[in-house]
Amino acid sequence: QVQLVESGGGLVQAGGSLRLSCAASGRTFNSYATGWFRQAPGKEREFVAAINWNGGSTVYADSVKGRFTISRDNAKNTVYLQMNSLKPEDTAVYYCASSTRYRRTVVSYINSEVYDYWGQGTQVTVSA
């Protein structure tokens, strides 16, 4: 069993930065791919970024590529999402998720259905 807790959300002006953290319990977390998703009011949940178990491979949504960076520190059981050059359209609740399922390429983790564990989410609000 893995429990995920997100933190680091808040209110920031456009152009600003935030770093989200996803802290995990469970000794096998280090073996799992982890992703970030977001959901804005009235919209469906969408993929943001994912990272494989050892941090060697990452994938990003086109909308955040070049602005967001996903990373992990397995010694701390934590995955991060560094968000720079934030835009009002980045406003959403951000969720981290962990997948116990092995996939050959990190691109496979774009699909939310491969994830087994989800956090409660953290609100990110970007003002114009």
C-alpha positions as a LaTeX table, in Angstrom:
\begin{tabular}{lrrr}
\hline
Residue & $x$ (\AA) & $y$ (\AA) & $z$ (\AA) \\
\hline
Gln1 & 0.00 & 0.00 & 0.00 \\
Val2 & 1.22 & 3.49 & $-0.87$ \\
Gln3 & $-0.10$ & 6.77 & 0.46 \\
Leu4 & 0.67 & 9.98 & $-1.39$ \\
Val5 & 0.51 & 13.49 & 0.04 \\
Glu6 & 0.94 & 16.56 & $-2.15$ \\
Ser7 & 2.12 & 19.92 & $-0.88$ \\
Gly8 & 3.50 & 23.20 & $-2.18$ \\
Gly9 & 0.45 & 24.61 & $-3.90$ \\
Gly10 & $-0.69$ & 28.17 & $-3.45$ \\
Leu11 & $-1.42$ & 31.49 & $-5.10$ \\
Val12 & 1.18 & 32.98 & $-7.42$ \\
Gln13 & 1.25 & 35.71 & $-10.04$ \\
Ala14 & 1.66 & 34.90 & $-13.70$ \\
Gly15 & 5.32 & 34.39 & $-14.51$ \\
Gly16 & 6.06 & 33.10 & $-11.04$ \\
Ser17 & 7.19 & 29.69 & $-9.83$ \\
Leu18 & 6.07 & 26.97 & $-7.45$ \\
Arg19 & 7.49 & 23.60 & $-6.50$ \\
Leu20 & 5.07 & 20.85 & $-5.69$ \\
Ser21 & 6.08 & 17.84 & $-3.62$ \\
Cys22 & 4.57 & 14.39 & $-3.51$ \\
Ala23 & 5.63 & 12.53 & $-0.38$ \\
Ala24 & 5.01 & 8.81 & $-0.32$ \\
Ser25 & 4.78 & 6.20 & 2.37 \\
Gly26 & 5.51 & 2.58 & 1.57 \\
Arg27 & 8.90 & 1.02 & 1.05 \\
Thr28 & 8.20 & $-0.03$ & $-2.53$ \\
Phe29 & 7.45 & 3.50 & $-3.78$ \\
Asn30 & 10.98 & 3.71 & $-5.15$ \\
Ser31 & 10.11 & 0.97 & $-7.63$ \\
Tyr32 & 7.12 & 2.80 & $-9.11$ \\
Ala33 & 6.66 & 5.32 & $-11.87$ \\
Thr34 & 4.99 & 8.52 & $-10.68$ \\
Gly35 & 2.96 & 11.10 & $-12.50$ \\
Trp36 & 1.39 & 14.49 & $-12.00$ \\
Phe37 & $-2.08$ & 15.31 & $-13.26$ \\
Arg38 & $-4.26$ & 18.37 & $-12.90$ \\
Gln39 & $-7.92$ & 19.24 & $-13.02$ \\
Ala40 & $-9.29$ & 22.71 & $-13.55$ \\
Pro41 & $-12.88$ & 23.62 & $-12.63$ \\
Gly42 & $-15.31$ & 22.28 & $-15.20$ \\
Lys43 & $-12.61$ & 20.40 & $-17.06$ \\
Glu44 & $-11.45$ & 16.82 & $-17.18$ \\
Arg45 & $-8.32$ & 15.70 & $-15.41$ \\
Glu46 & $-5.29$ & 15.96 & $-17.67$ \\
Phe47 & $-1.78$ & 14.59 & $-17.70$ \\
Val48 & 1.07 & 16.94 & $-16.77$ \\
Ala49 & 4.28 & 14.93 & $-16.37$ \\
Ala50 & 5.58 & 11.50 & $-15.42$ \\
Ile51 & 8.88 & 10.01 & $-14.31$ \\
Asn52 & 10.06 & 6.41 & $-14.25$ \\
Trp53 & 11.13 & 4.61 & $-11.11$ \\
Asn54 & 14.76 & 5.75 & $-11.08$ \\
Gly55 & 14.30 & 9.21 & $-12.56$ \\
Gly56 & 16.05 & 8.29 & $-15.77$ \\
Ser57 & 13.11 & 8.97 & $-18.07$ \\
Thr58 & 10.50 & 11.69 & $-18.09$ \\
Val59 & 7.61 & 12.78 & $-20.28$ \\
Tyr60 & 5.63 & 16.02 & $-20.34$ \\
Ala61 & 2.41 & 17.36 & $-21.73$ \\
Asp62 & 3.03 & 19.79 & $-24.58$ \\
Ser63 & 1.34 & 22.57 & $-22.61$ \\
Val64 & 4.02 & 22.47 & $-19.88$ \\
Lys65 & 7.10 & 21.35 & $-21.79$ \\
Gly66 & 10.00 & 23.70 & $-21.19$ \\
Arg67 & 8.33 & 25.26 & $-18.14$ \\
Phe68 & 7.80 & 22.34 & $-15.74$ \\
Thr69 & 10.36 & 19.81 & $-14.51$ \\
Ile70 & 9.56 & 16.54 & $-12.76$ \\
Ser71 & 12.19 & 14.90 & $-10.58$ \\
Arg72 & 12.44 & 12.45 & $-7.73$ \\
Asp73 & 14.53 & 11.75 & $-4.67$ \\
Asn74 & 14.07 & 8.09 & $-3.82$ \\
Ala75 & 16.05 & 8.47 & $-0.60$ \\
Lys76 & 13.31 & 10.82 & 0.57 \\
Asn77 & 10.42 & 8.95 & $-1.07$ \\
Thr78 & 9.45 & 12.20 & $-2.78$ \\
Val79 & 8.64 & 13.32 & $-6.30$ \\
Tyr80 & 8.75 & 17.00 & $-7.23$ \\
Leu81 & 7.19 & 19.18 & $-9.88$ \\
Gln82 & 9.04 & 22.44 & $-10.43$ \\
Met83 & 6.74 & 24.87 & $-12.20$ \\
Asn84 & 8.21 & 28.00 & $-13.76$ \\
Ser85 & 6.74 & 30.73 & $-15.95$ \\
Leu86 & 3.30 & 29.94 & $-14.62$ \\
Lys87 & 0.26 & 31.05 & $-16.58$ \\
Pro88 & $-3.35$ & 31.59 & $-15.46$ \\
Glu89 & $-4.32$ & 28.51 & $-17.48$ \\
Asp90 & $-2.13$ & 26.42 & $-15.16$ \\
Thr91 & $-4.66$ & 27.03 & $-12.39$ \\
Ala92 & $-5.96$ & 23.66 & $-11.21$ \\
Val93 & $-5.85$ & 21.08 & $-8.48$ \\
Tyr94 & $-2.66$ & 19.08 & $-8.98$ \\
Tyr95 & $-2.55$ & 15.39 & $-8.13$ \\
Cys96 & 0.33 & 12.98 & $-7.96$ \\
Ala97 & $-0.18$ & 9.32 & $-8.73$ \\
Ser98 & 1.91 & 6.18 & $-8.48$ \\
Ser99 & 1.83 & 3.12 & $-10.72$ \\
Thr100 & 2.83 & $-0.39$ & $-9.69$ \\
Arg101 & 2.64 & $-1.55$ & $-13.32$ \\
Tyr102 & 5.76 & $-1.90$ & $-15.36$ \\
Arg103 & 5.69 & $-0.30$ & $-18.81$ \\
Arg104 & 8.59 & $-0.40$ & $-21.21$ \\
Thr105 & 8.51 & 3.31 & $-22.00$ \\
Val106 & 7.66 & 6.27 & $-19.80$ \\
Val107 & 5.24 & 7.53 & $-22.45$ \\
Ser108 & 2.87 & 4.77 & $-21.31$ \\
Tyr109 & 2.40 & 6.63 & $-18.06$ \\
Ile110 & 0.51 & 9.44 & $-19.78$ \\
Asn111 & $-2.59$ & 7.29 & $-19.38$ \\
Ser112 & $-4.21$ & 7.84 & $-15.99$ \\
Glu113 & $-5.58$ & 4.30 & $-16.01$ \\
Val114 & $-2.18$ & 2.77 & $-15.29$ \\
Tyr115 & $-1.98$ & 4.44 & $-11.90$ \\
Asp116 & $-2.98$ & 2.61 & $-8.72$ \\
Tyr117 & $-2.52$ & 5.24 & $-6.02$ \\
Trp118 & $-3.57$ & 8.87 & $-5.97$ \\
Gly119 & $-3.03$ & 11.76 & $-3.59$ \\
Gln120 & $-5.69$ & 14.18 & $-2.41$ \\
Gly121 & $-4.42$ & 17.06 & $-4.51$ \\
Thr122 & $-3.04$ & 20.54 & $-3.92$ \\
Gln123 & $-4.53$ & 23.74 & $-5.31$ \\
Val124 & $-2.45$ & 25.94 & $-7.61$ \\
Thr125 & $-3.88$ & 29.33 & $-8.52$ \\
Val126 & $-2.13$ & 31.64 & $-10.95$ \\
Ser127 & $-3.38$ & 35.21 & $-11.11$ \\
Ala128 & $-3.07$ & 37.33 & $-14.22$ \\
\hline
\end{tabular}
